[in-house]
């Protein structure tokens, strides 16, 4: 029945969590887990070029068609594989239908493509149709896009988001295959002439892809300031103007080699005709000729041909300024070439003066929108996380729930059950995160975590209820109060471990008030009953404190049992400790008798008890408890009705402890009298002295507990040693020697009633 309940609980937990969390909760969780996913290096290095207002003059538009072309040609000239400009129109879509393999029938029902009403390539959709949904889905406080629709559909034709379209152009316009789970790029070119790879881009449940921002601040990326490109373009423009001016002044007249300006013009014509290879050839030749022109004999020849001092100064200044400008260009080209060599450059607007309300805020703390950069980075690094289908998440939840119930069936303690629940939840979470970090597989966390949590609540609740029921059933065997520690012990053991109907080793503690008649002589029946309840409460607390149970109350006597109903090998020590606590309570009760009558009756105190205190104090009556402890085998049994039972001694072994108590009262020992068997068990813990009667009818040796063995009272140690020597002599029959020691001991302690009793007995025999 228990196993059936566990299985049904697991089914309920998985079912409930799937109903509540069968949504995009996991995608939201994934956003925060992205931070711990290690970044993969792209197959081709990416260089980010953040474009800021402060990097160029107001009359320069970095994202104009001409500026983009100039920047792209310059970057390619310096060794960059290719350039992409992060699109300003983040929600624009470009027609790519010829590149797309048609979607299989029924696919869009599972993972629909992004649909829109009107498509304006290179236009912001929001400007044309306010009902058109954004291509981005933003969920975090910084409004950073975490998913993005790469592909959209209209009228049966397919379009790519402008940022994705630029990435496709950069990668050699690969074939795009669309399925319900992924976008597959076939024949991706890495611009090295022979590399062709395929990249699988997993899609989320809504058809978008997850964007993984490797870093937060643009300065953390491998970046090059846009000012380098802008300054280099400006310097080369200035150099071209300078060369034209020098040409007009005849600086290239009668030049034996080809003019650098003519070569540069050839390069510019090749650039205008979009012949990049020819442009690069002429541009390279230009720098060789320019270097030779500036360091050759042309300046000297021009100076020798002129006799005018002003012309000489002009020629010299022109060549000096040209050399300085050319050297600056060469230095900047080398530095820039080293930074972007064999990489892709991504130019992205990054200015705190502009805000893109569609994607993310542009400020110095975040990497602008960087959609093109992120898409390109994840494609080149294959840095995608594959989201498992929903049924995988359900299967993971079911497997862990099964593990839970299989191990939970073997756990008995409530604390272990709670600890196991927490450890399993932590282990499951770590396992799922490990799979995400190391294998880029995300099986979902919300459903497994919620399932285990719900199941843990159910099973822990059931376990606590079962424990309480078990405890209730076991404690119903006893009508008397059971000590808390003993209850815990009973709760952890099988029901058949309770000793009942058999002889077991126990210790029996018997106590009563010394001189009970003095109480009954001054108190009436009601007052006596009120005081005895007070007395029994005190005695019972001491017994319960040391894991004993009250066997019975007999008139003014209390019979207590140690070592039952569950066996305890330290039952003798527990009984002695309880007896010592009772003797200490005598002082506390006498203090109450003296204190309470001197002040108004405390709130809640019984009137008859308060009156009893007053009468006892007035008559100078003090409480003194006689104590006897016997240890041995006794027949214990649960007795009573089916619903209410009492754990009792069914033989007369309890009378042994009563006899010891009465013997102590007779000789006015006023201490703790124990039998020889108990003494054997506690002799290593307490200072004991033997009491031996000289009468044949009472020849058994009993002992009195004097103090703990750890006591530092040297006089008590010596006294006990001499006493035990006298007792040993008495057993050997050397009564005169024993008598001499008893007399000497009595001189040192005149209030020792046991010494006086022993001397009296010896004198009577003599």
TAVENQUI-V44917 format. One record per residue. N is the residue number from 1. RES is the residue in one letter. D_FIRST is the distance of its C-alpha to the first C-alpha in Angstrom with 1 decimal. Layout:
<<N & RES & D_FIRST> <N & RES & D_FIRST>>
//
This chain:
<<1 & X & 0.0> <2 & X & 3.8> <3 & X & 5.5> <4 & X & 5.1> <5 & X & 6.3> <6 & X & 8.8> <7 & X & 10.1> <8 & X & 10.6> <9 & X & 12.3> <10 & X & 14.4> <11 & X & 15.5> <12 & X & 16.4> <13 & X & 18.3> <14 & X & 20.3> <15 & X & 21.0> <16 & X & 22.2> <17 & X & 24.3> <18 & X & 25.9> <19 & X & 26.8> <20 & X & 28.3> <21 & X & 29.9> <22 & X & 30.7> <23 & X & 34.4> <24 & X & 37.1> <25 & X & 35.4> <26 & X & 35.3> <27 & X & 39.0> <28 & X & 39.7> <29 & X & 37.7> <30 & X & 39.7> <31 & X & 42.9> <32 & X & 42.3> <33 & X & 41.0> <34 & X & 44.3> <35 & X & 45.9> <36 & X & 44.2> <37 & X & 44.9> <38 & X & 47.9> <39 & X & 50.8> <40 & X & 52.0> <41 & X & 55.7> <42 & X & 57.2> <43 & X & 59.0> <44 & X & 62.2> <45 & X & 62.9> <46 & X & 62.8> <47 & X & 65.3> <48 & X & 64.8> <49 & X & 68.0> <50 & X & 67.3> <51 & X & 70.1> <52 & X & 71.1> <53 & X & 73.9> <54 & X & 75.7> <55 & X & 76.0> <56 & X & 78.7> <57 & X & 81.5> <58 & X & 81.2> <59 & X & 83.2> <60 & X & 80.8> <61 & X & 77.7> <62 & X & 75.4> <63 & X & 73.3> <64 & X & 76.3> <65 & X & 76.7> <66 & X & 79.7> <67 & X & 78.2> <68 & X & 75.1> <69 & X & 77.3> <70 & X & 79.5> <71 & X & 76.5> <72 & X & 74.8> <73 & X & 78.1> <74 & X & 78.6> <75 & X & 75.1> <76 & X & 75.5> <77 & X & 78.9> <78 & X & 77.5> <79 & X & 74.9> <80 & X & 71.9> <81 & X & 70.1> <82 & X & 69.7> <83 & X & 69.3> <84 & X & 66.9> <85 & X & 67.4> <86 & X & 64.3> <87 & X & 64.6> <88 & X & 65.7> <89 & X & 64.1> <90 & X & 60.4> <91 & X & 59.4> <92 & X & 62.1> <93 & X & 61.3> <94 & X & 63.6> <95 & X & 63.8> <96 & X & 62.5> <97 & X & 61.7> <98 & X & 63.8> <99 & X & 61.6> <100 & X & 58.3> <101 & X & 56.7> <102 & X & 55.4> <103 & X & 51.8> <104 & X & 49.7> <105 & X & 48.7> <106 & X & 45.5> <107 & X & 45.4> <108 & X & 46.4> <109 & X & 43.5> <110 & X & 41.2> <111 & X & 43.5> <112 & X & 46.5> <113 & X & 49.8> <114 & X & 51.5> <115 & X & 53.5> <116 & X & 56.5> <117 & X & 59.2> <118 & X & 62.4> <119 & X & 63.1> <120 & X & 66.0> <121 & X & 66.3> <122 & X & 67.6> <123 & X & 67.0> <124 & X & 64.5> <125 & X & 62.3> <126 & X & 61.9> <127 & X & 65.6> <128 & X & 65.7> <129 & X & 62.6> <130 & X & 60.7> <131 & X & 57.9> <132 & X & 57.3> <133 & X & 54.1> <134 & X & 54.5> <135 & X & 53.9> <136 & X & 52.2> <137 & X & 49.0> <138 & X & 49.3> <139 & X & 46.5> <140 & X & 47.4> <141 & X & 49.7> <142 & X & 52.5> <143 & X & 52.4> <144 & X & 52.2> <145 & X & 51.2> <146 & X & 48.0> <147 & X & 48.0> <148 & X & 51.0> <149 & X & 51.6> <150 & X & 53.8> <151 & X & 54.4> <152 & X & 55.0> <153 & X & 55.9> <154 & X & 58.5> <155 & X & 59.8> <156 & X & 58.2> <157 & X & 59.9> <158 & X & 58.4> <159 & X & 59.5> <160 & X & 58.8> <161 & X & 58.7> <162 & X & 62.0> <163 & X & 60.5> <164 & X & 58.7> <165 & X & 61.8> <166 & X & 63.9> <167 & X & 61.4> <168 & X & 61.6> <169 & X & 65.4> <170 & X & 65.3> <171 & X & 63.1> <172 & X & 65.5> <173 & X & 64.0> <174 & X & 61.2> <175 & X & 59.5> <176 & X & 56.5> <177 & X & 53.6> <178 & X & 51.0> <179 & X & 47.4> <180 & X & 44.3> <181 & X & 43.1> <182 & X & 46.4> <183 & X & 50.1> <184 & X & 51.8> <185 & X & 55.3> <186 & X & 57.2> <187 & X & 60.4> <188 & X & 60.4> <189 & X & 63.7> <190 & X & 64.1> <191 & X & 67.9> <192 & X & 68.7> <193 & X & 70.0> <194 & X & 67.5> <195 & X & 63.9> <196 & X & 61.8> <197 & X & 58.0> <198 & X & 55.1> <199 & X & 52.9> <200 & X & 49.5> <201 & X & 48.8> <202 & X & 45.2> <203 & X & 44.8> <204 & X & 42.3> <205 & X & 40.4> <206 & X & 43.5> <207 & X & 45.9> <208 & X & 47.4> <209 & X & 47.4> <210 & X & 46.4> <211 & X & 49.4> <212 & X & 49.2> <213 & X & 51.9> <214 & X & 52.6> <215 & X & 54.5> <216 & X & 55.2> <217 & X & 59.0> <218 & X & 61.5> <219 & X & 63.4> <220 & X & 60.4> <221 & X & 61.0> <222 & X & 63.7> <223 & X & 66.3> <224 & X & 70.0> <225 & X & 71.8> <226 & X & 73.2> <227 & X & 76.5> <228 & X & 77.2> <229 & X & 77.2> <230 & X & 79.1> <231 & X & 81.6> <232 & X & 82.2> <233 & X & 82.8> <234 & X & 85.1> <235 & X & 87.0> <236 & X & 87.5> <237 & X & 88.7> <238 & X & 91.1> <239 & X & 92.3> <240 & X & 92.9> <241 & X & 95.0> <242 & X & 96.8> <243 & X & 97.7> <244 & X & 99.0> <245 & X & 101.2> <246 & X & 102.5> <247 & X & 103.2> <248 & X & 105.2> <249 & X & 107.2> <250 & X & 108.0> <251 & X & 105.8> <252 & X & 104.9> <253 & X & 108.6> <254 & X & 109.9> <255 & X & 106.5> <256 & X & 106.8> <257 & X & 103.1> <258 & X & 100.9> <259 & X & 100.2> <260 & X & 96.7> <261 & X & 96.9> <262 & X & 97.5> <263 & X & 94.5> <264 & X & 92.4> <265 & X & 93.6> <266 & X & 92.7> <267 & X & 89.2> <268 & X & 88.8> <269 & X & 90.1> <270 & X & 87.5> <271 & X & 84.8> <272 & X & 85.9> <273 & X & 85.8> <274 & X & 82.2> <275 & X & 83.3> <276 & X & 81.2> <277 & X & 82.4> <278 & X & 86.1> <279 & X & 85.4> <280 & X & 83.8> <281 & X & 86.8> <282 & X & 89.4> <283 & X & 87.5> <284 & X & 87.4> <285 & X & 91.0> <286 & X & 91.8> <287 & X & 90.5> <288 & X & 92.5> <289 & X & 95.7> <290 & X & 95.1> <291 & X & 94.7> <292 & X & 97.9> <293 & X & 99.7> <294 & X & 98.9> <295 & X & 99.7> <296 & X & 102.7> <297 & X & 106.4> <298 & X & 106.2> <299 & X & 106.4> <300 & X & 109.4> <301 & X & 111.1> <302 & X & 110.7> <303 & X & 112.0> <304 & X & 115.0> <305 & X & 115.9> <306 & X & 116.0> <307 & X & 118.7> <308 & X & 117.5> <309 & X & 115.8> <310 & X & 113.5> <311 & X & 112.4> <312 & X & 111.7> <313 & X & 109.5> <314 & X & 107.7> <315 & X & 107.0> <316 & X & 105.8> <317 & X & 103.5> <318 & X & 102.1> <319 & X & 101.2> <320 & X & 99.7> <321 & X & 97.5> <322 & X & 96.5> <323 & X & 95.7> <324 & X & 93.6> <325 & X & 91.7> <326 & X & 91.2> <327 & X & 90.0> <328 & X & 87.5> <329 & X & 86.2> <330 & X & 85.9> <331 & X & 84.1> <332 & X & 81.6> <333 & X & 81.1> <334 & X & 80.3> <335 & X & 77.8> <336 & X & 76.1> <337 & X & 76.1> <338 & X & 74.4> <339 & X & 71.6> <340 & X & 70.9> <341 & X & 71.9> <342 & X & 69.6> <343 & X & 67.1> <344 & X & 66.2> <345 & X & 67.4> <346 & X & 65.4> <347 & X & 67.6> <348 & X & 65.5> <349 & X & 66.9> <350 & X & 65.9> <351 & X & 67.7> <352 & X & 66.7> <353 & X & 69.2> <354 & X & 67.2> <355 & X & 63.8> <356 & X & 61.9> <357 & X & 59.7> <358 & X & 57.9> <359 & X & 56.5> <360 & X & 56.9> <361 & X & 59.5> <362 & X & 62.4> <363 & X & 63.0> <364 & X & 63.7> <365 & X & 60.1> <366 & X & 58.5> <367 & X & 59.5> <368 & X & 60.9> <369 & X & 59.0> <370 & X & 59.4> <371 & X & 57.5> <372 & X & 59.8> <373 & X & 59.5> <374 & X & 55.7> <375 & X & 55.4> <376 & X & 57.9> <377 & X & 56.4> <378 & X & 52.9> <379 & X & 54.5> <380 & X & 56.7> <381 & X & 54.0> <382 & X & 51.2> <383 & X & 49.5> <384 & X & 46.8> <385 & X & 43.1> <386 & X & 41.1> <387 & X & 38.4> <388 & X & 35.5> <389 & X & 34.3> <390 & X & 31.6> <391 & X & 29.1> <392 & X & 29.6> <393 & X & 28.6> <394 & X & 25.4> <395 & X & 24.8> <396 & X & 25.5> <397 & X & 23.1> <398 & X & 20.3> <399 & X & 21.2> <400 & X & 21.2> <401 & X & 17.9> <402 & X & 16.4> <403 & X & 18.3> <404 & X & 17.1> <405 & X & 13.3> <406 & X & 14.2> <407 & X & 16.3> <408 & X & 14.5> <409 & X & 11.7> <410 & X & 14.8> <411 & X & 16.4> <412 & X & 16.6> <413 & X & 19.5> <414 & X & 19.8> <415 & X & 23.1> <416 & X & 22.1> <417 & X & 19.3> <418 & X & 22.0> <419 & X & 24.4> <420 & X & 22.2> <421 & X & 21.6> <422 & X & 25.4> <423 & X & 26.3> <424 & X & 24.1> <425 & X & 25.7> <426 & X & 29.1> <427 & X & 28.7> <428 & X & 27.6> <429 & X & 30.5> <430 & X & 32.9> <431 & X & 31.9> <432 & X & 32.5> <433 & X & 35.8> <434 & X & 36.8> <435 & X & 36.5> <436 & X & 38.6> <437 & X & 41.3> <438 & X & 41.7> <439 & X & 41.0> <440 & X & 41.8> <441 & X & 38.5> <442 & X & 36.5> <443 & X & 33.0> <444 & X & 32.4> <445 & X & 30.9> <446 & X & 30.0> <447 & X & 26.9> <448 & X & 25.4> <449 & X & 26.3> <450 & X & 25.0> <451 & X & 21.7> <452 & X & 21.1> <453 & X & 22.4> <454 & X & 20.2> <455 & X & 17.0> <456 & X & 18.4> <457 & X & 19.0> <458 & X & 15.5> <459 & X & 13.8> <460 & X & 16.6> <461 & X & 16.4> <462 & X & 12.7> <463 & X & 13.8> <464 & X & 16.8> <465 & X & 15.2> <466 & X & 12.8> <467 & X & 16.0> <468 & X & 18.0> <469 & X & 15.7> <470 & X & 15.9> <471 & X & 19.6> <472 & X & 20.1> <473 & X & 18.7> <474 & X & 20.8> <475 & X & 23.8> <476 & X & 23.8> <477 & X & 25.2> <478 & X & 28.3> <479 & X & 30.7> <480 & X & 32.9> <481 & X & 32.6> <482 & X & 30.8> <483 & X & 32.2> <484 & X & 30.3> <485 & X & 30.4> <486 & X & 29.3> <487 & X & 26.3> <488 & X & 25.3> <489 & X & 25.8> <490 & X & 23.7> <491 & X & 20.9> <492 & X & 20.9> <493 & X & 21.1> <494 & X & 18.8> <495 & X & 19.4> <496 & X & 21.5> <497 & X & 23.9> <498 & X & 25.4> <499 & X & 28.7> <500 & X & 29.3> <501 & X & 31.6> <502 & X & 33.4> <503 & X & 36.5> <504 & X & 36.1> <505 & X & 38.5> <506 & X & 38.9> <507 & X & 41.6> <508 & X & 42.8> <509 & X & 44.7> <510 & X & 47.1> <511 & X & 49.0> <512 & X & 51.5> <513 & X & 54.3> <514 & X & 57.7> <515 & X & 60.2> <516 & X & 57.9> <517 & X & 61.0> <518 & X & 62.5> <519 & X & 59.7> <520 & X & 59.8> <521 & X & 63.5> <522 & X & 63.5> <523 & X & 60.2> <524 & X & 59.4> <525 & X & 56.1> <526 & X & 54.4> <527 & X & 55.7> <528 & X & 54.7> <529 & X & 51.1> <530 & X & 50.8> <531 & X & 52.2> <532 & X & 50.0> <533 & X & 46.8> <534 & X & 48.2> <535 & X & 48.8> <536 & X & 45.4> <537 & X & 43.7> <538 & X & 45.7> <539 & X & 45.1> <540 & X & 41.4> <541 & X & 41.1> <542 & X & 42.8> <543 & X & 40.5> <544 & X & 37.3> <545 & X & 38.8> <546 & X & 38.9> <547 & X & 35.4> <548 & X & 36.7> <549 & X & 35.6> <550 & X & 37.9> <551 & X & 38.1> <552 & X & 40.5> <553 & X & 43.4> <554 & X & 46.4> <555 & X & 49.4> <556 & X & 50.3> <557 & X & 48.4> <558 & X & 45.1> <559 & X & 43.2> <560 & X & 40.7> <561 & X & 38.4> <562 & X & 37.7> <563 & X & 35.4> <564 & X & 32.8> <565 & X & 30.1> <566 & X & 29.1> <567 & X & 32.0> <568 & X & 34.3> <569 & X & 37.3> <570 & X & 39.3> <571 & X & 39.2> <572 & X & 43.1> <573 & X & 43.8> <574 & X & 41.3> <575 & X & 43.1> <576 & X & 46.5> <577 & X & 45.5> <578 & X & 44.3> <579 & X & 47.6> <580 & X & 49.6> <581 & X & 47.8> <582 & X & 48.7> <583 & X & 52.3> <584 & X & 52.3> <585 & X & 50.9> <586 & X & 54.0> <587 & X & 56.1> <588 & X & 53.9> <589 & X & 53.9> <590 & X & 57.7> <591 & X & 58.0> <592 & X & 56.1> <593 & X & 58.5> <594 & X & 61.5> <595 & X & 60.2> <596 & X & 58.6> <597 & X & 61.7> <598 & X & 63.9> <599 & X & 62.0> <600 & X & 60.8> <601 & X & 57.5> <602 & X & 54.6> <603 & X & 52.5> <604 & X & 49.6> <605 & X & 51.1> <606 & X & 51.3> <607 & X & 55.0> <608 & X & 55.1> <609 & X & 53.8> <610 & X & 56.5> <611 & X & 59.1> <612 & X & 58.0> <613 & X & 58.5> <614 & X & 61.9> <615 & X & 63.0> <616 & X & 61.8> <617 & X & 63.5> <618 & X & 66.7> <619 & X & 66.8> <620 & X & 66.1> <621 & X & 63.1> <622 & X & 60.7> <623 & X & 57.3> <624 & X & 57.0> <625 & X & 53.9> <626 & X & 54.2> <627 & X & 51.4> <628 & X & 50.5> <629 & X & 47.8> <630 & X & 47.0> <631 & X & 44.7> <632 & X & 43.6> <633 & X & 41.1> <634 & X & 39.9> <635 & X & 37.5> <636 & X & 34.7> <637 & X & 32.3> <638 & X & 30.1> <639 & X & 32.0> <640 & X & 31.6> <641 & X & 29.5> <642 & X & 25.8> <643 & X & 25.4> <644 & X & 28.2> <645 & X & 29.3> <646 & X & 31.9> <647 & X & 32.2> <648 & X & 35.6> <649 & X & 38.2> <650 & X & 38.7> <651 & X & 41.9> <652 & X & 45.1> <653 & X & 44.7> <654 & X & 44.7> <655 & X & 48.4> <656 & X & 49.3> <657 & X & 48.5> <658 & X & 50.4> <659 & X & 53.4> <660 & X & 53.4> <661 & X & 53.4> <662 & X & 56.1> <663 & X & 58.1> <664 & X & 58.0> <665 & X & 59.1> <666 & X & 61.9> <667 & X & 63.4> <668 & X & 62.7> <669 & X & 60.8> <670 & X & 58.8> <671 & X & 56.6> <672 & X & 53.4> <673 & X & 53.9> <674 & X & 51.6> <675 & X & 51.7> <676 & X & 52.7> <677 & X & 49.2> <678 & X & 48.0> <679 & X & 51.2> <680 & X & 50.4> <681 & X & 47.1> <682 & X & 48.6> <683 & X & 52.1> <684 & X & 51.5> <685 & X & 50.4> <686 & X & 52.8> <687 & X & 56.5> <688 & X & 56.8> <689 & X & 59.8> <690 & X & 60.0> <691 & X & 61.3> <692 & X & 62.9> <693 & X & 64.4> <694 & X & 67.7> <695 & X & 67.0> <696 & X & 65.7> <697 & X & 63.3> <698 & X & 61.4> <699 & X & 61.8> <700 & X & 58.4> <701 & X & 58.4> <702 & X & 56.4> <703 & X & 56.3> <704 & X & 56.4> <705 & X & 54.6> <706 & X & 57.3> <707 & X & 55.7> <708 & X & 53.5> <709 & X & 54.7> <710 & X & 55.0> <711 & X & 57.7> <712 & X & 61.0> <713 & X & 63.1> <714 & X & 65.6> <715 & X & 67.2> <716 & X & 64.0> <717 & X & 63.4> <718 & X & 66.9> <719 & X & 66.7> <720 & X & 63.5> <721 & X & 65.1> <722 & X & 68.3> <723 & X & 66.3> <724 & X & 64.2> <725 & X & 67.5> <726 & X & 69.0> <727 & X & 66.0> <728 & X & 66.2> <729 & X & 69.9> <730 & X & 69.2> <731 & X & 66.8> <732 & X & 69.6> <733 & X & 72.1> <734 & X & 74.2> <735 & X & 74.1> <736 & X & 77.3> <737 & X & 76.0> <738 & X & 72.7> <739 & X & 74.6> <740 & X & 76.7> <741 & X & 73.6> <742 & X & 72.0> <743 & X & 75.3> <744 & X & 75.5> <745 & X & 71.9> <746 & X & 72.6> <747 & X & 75.6> <748 & X & 73.4> <749 & X & 70.8> <750 & X & 72.5> <751 & X & 69.3> <752 & X & 67.4> <753 & X & 66.8> <754 & X & 65.3> <755 & X & 68.4> <756 & X & 70.6> <757 & X & 68.5> <758 & X & 68.8> <759 & X & 72.6> <760 & X & 73.0> <761 & X & 71.3> <762 & X & 73.4> <763 & X & 76.6> <764 & X & 75.7> <765 & X & 75.3> <766 & X & 78.5>>
//
